[in-house]
Amino acid sequence: MGCSSSLSQKHAHVSLPLSEPQKYLVRETWETIEQHKNMVGKKTFLRFFEMNPDYQKLFPEFKDVDPVELENTSALYGHAKRVMKAVENAVSSLDDAFSFAAYLEELGRRHIARALKPSYLDAMQEALMYNLKDLLRSQWTKETEEAWNRLFRFISSTMVKGLQSP
């Protein structure tokens, strides 16, 4: 009932839905992604808006920016950098689902003000996977794709829990 022991019970059963070989694939490919994470973040947002032009209006910091000029805005760069930091946190927390879930739920709560919907996270996942495939090329196998999709679905579903909490 609000005490710390009930809080820890809430997350005690949390586990990432990735096998050990999938965690290995995520870590291994992250070594390549990390070197290009800012570019991947920007390209992911550009792809996200290309696929869903109306979603640009959801971001006050660049809702009025011409899509052609969006790539060069510091606001896009900043938000893309924060998203990639969350992905980096996911990779570094593959063996600590409890702490990572708490972080993601809080991240979800912080997005309540932005009226984030699960469908936006699905679209972001699609855009990110498109860019990871483009970057990783020969490293992007069916197994790698499944591992990254599982990780992102965990991120999304846990953020949604935060969105739905008071």
Contacts in CASP RR format, 6 or more apart in sequence:
PFRMAT RR
TARGET T0000
AUTHOR 0000-0000-0000
METHOD contacts of the structure
MODEL  1
MGCSSSLSQKHAHVSLPLSEPQKYLVRETWETIEQHKNMVGKKTFLRFFE
MNPDYQKLFPEFKDVDPVELENTSALYGHAKRVMKAVENAVSSLDDAFSF
AAYLEELGRRHIARALKPSYLDAMQEALMYNLKDLLRSQWTKETEEAWNR
LFRFISSTMVKGLQSP
11 98 0 8 1.000
11 101 0 8 1.000
11 102 0 8 1.000
12 98 0 8 1.000
14 97 0 8 1.000
14 98 0 8 1.000
14 101 0 8 1.000
15 97 0 8 1.000
16 23 0 8 1.000
16 94 0 8 1.000
16 97 0 8 1.000
16 100 0 8 1.000
16 150 0 8 1.000
16 151 0 8 1.000
16 154 0 8 1.000
17 150 0 8 1.000
17 153 0 8 1.000
17 154 0 8 1.000
18 26 0 8 1.000
18 94 0 8 1.000
18 147 0 8 1.000
18 150 0 8 1.000
18 151 0 8 1.000
18 154 0 8 1.000
21 143 0 8 1.000
22 143 0 8 1.000
22 146 0 8 1.000
22 147 0 8 1.000
22 150 0 8 1.000
23 94 0 8 1.000
23 95 0 8 1.000
23 147 0 8 1.000
25 143 0 8 1.000
25 144 0 8 1.000
25 147 0 8 1.000
26 91 0 8 1.000
26 94 0 8 1.000
26 147 0 8 1.000
26 148 0 8 1.000
26 151 0 8 1.000
27 91 0 8 1.000
27 94 0 8 1.000
28 139 0 8 1.000
29 132 0 8 1.000
29 136 0 8 1.000
29 139 0 8 1.000
29 140 0 8 1.000
29 144 0 8 1.000
29 148 0 8 1.000
30 88 0 8 1.000
30 91 0 8 1.000
32 135 0 8 1.000
32 136 0 8 1.000
32 139 0 8 1.000
33 40 0 8 1.000
33 87 0 8 1.000
33 132 0 8 1.000
33 135 0 8 1.000
33 136 0 8 1.000
34 88 0 8 1.000
36 135 0 8 1.000
37 84 0 8 1.000
37 87 0 8 1.000
37 88 0 8 1.000
38 77 0 8 1.000
38 80 0 8 1.000
38 81 0 8 1.000
38 84 0 8 1.000
40 84 0 8 1.000
40 128 0 8 1.000
40 131 0 8 1.000
40 132 0 8 1.000
40 135 0 8 1.000
41 80 0 8 1.000
41 81 0 8 1.000
41 83 0 8 1.000
41 84 0 8 1.000
41 128 0 8 1.000
41 131 0 8 1.000
42 71 0 8 1.000
42 76 0 8 1.000
42 77 0 8 1.000
42 80 0 8 1.000
43 131 0 8 1.000
43 134 0 8 1.000
44 80 0 8 1.000
44 83 0 8 1.000
44 124 0 8 1.000
44 127 0 8 1.000
44 128 0 8 1.000
44 130 0 8 1.000
44 131 0 8 1.000
45 70 0 8 1.000
45 76 0 8 1.000
45 79 0 8 1.000
45 80 0 8 1.000
45 83 0 8 1.000
45 127 0 8 1.000
46 70 0 8 1.000
46 71 0 8 1.000
46 76 0 8 1.000
47 127 0 8 1.000
47 130 0 8 1.000
47 131 0 8 1.000
48 55 0 8 1.000
48 123 0 8 1.000
48 124 0 8 1.000
48 127 0 8 1.000
49 55 0 8 1.000
49 56 0 8 1.000
49 67 0 8 1.000
49 70 0 8 1.000
50 67 0 8 1.000
51 123 0 8 1.000
51 126 0 8 1.000
51 127 0 8 1.000
52 123 0 8 1.000
53 67 0 8 1.000
55 120 0 8 1.000
55 123 0 8 1.000
56 62 0 8 1.000
56 63 0 8 1.000
56 65 0 8 1.000
56 67 0 8 1.000
56 70 0 8 1.000
57 63 0 8 1.000
58 114 0 8 1.000
58 115 0 8 1.000
58 120 0 8 1.000
59 75 0 8 1.000
59 79 0 8 1.000
59 114 0 8 1.000
61 75 0 8 1.000
61 79 0 8 1.000
62 70 0 8 1.000
62 73 0 8 1.000
62 75 0 8 1.000
62 76 0 8 1.000
62 79 0 8 1.000
65 73 0 8 1.000
65 75 0 8 1.000
65 76 0 8 1.000
70 76 0 8 1.000
83 124 0 8 1.000
86 104 0 8 1.000
86 107 0 8 1.000
86 155 0 8 1.000
87 128 0 8 1.000
87 155 0 8 1.000
89 100 0 8 1.000
89 103 0 8 1.000
90 100 0 8 1.000
90 151 0 8 1.000
90 154 0 8 1.000
90 155 0 8 1.000
93 99 0 8 1.000
93 100 0 8 1.000
93 103 0 8 1.000
100 158 0 8 1.000
101 158 0 8 1.000
104 155 0 8 1.000
104 158 0 8 1.000
104 159 0 8 1.000
104 161 0 8 1.000
104 162 0 8 1.000
105 158 0 8 1.000
105 159 0 8 1.000
105 161 0 8 1.000
105 162 0 8 1.000
105 165 0 8 1.000
106 162 0 8 1.000
107 159 0 8 1.000
107 162 0 8 1.000
108 116 0 8 1.000
108 159 0 8 1.000
108 160 0 8 1.000
108 161 0 8 1.000
108 162 0 8 1.000
108 163 0 8 1.000
109 162 0 8 1.000
109 163 0 8 1.000
109 165 0 8 1.000
111 159 0 8 1.000
111 163 0 8 1.000
112 162 0 8 1.000
112 163 0 8 1.000
116 159 0 8 1.000
116 163 0 8 1.000
118 156 0 8 1.000
118 160 0 8 1.000
121 155 0 8 1.000
121 156 0 8 1.000
121 159 0 8 1.000
121 160 0 8 1.000
122 156 0 8 1.000
125 149 0 8 1.000
125 152 0 8 1.000
125 153 0 8 1.000
125 156 0 8 1.000
128 148 0 8 1.000
128 152 0 8 1.000
129 145 0 8 1.000
129 148 0 8 1.000
129 149 0 8 1.000
129 152 0 8 1.000
132 140 0 8 1.000
132 148 0 8 1.000
133 140 0 8 1.000
133 145 0 8 1.000
136 144 0 8 1.000
END
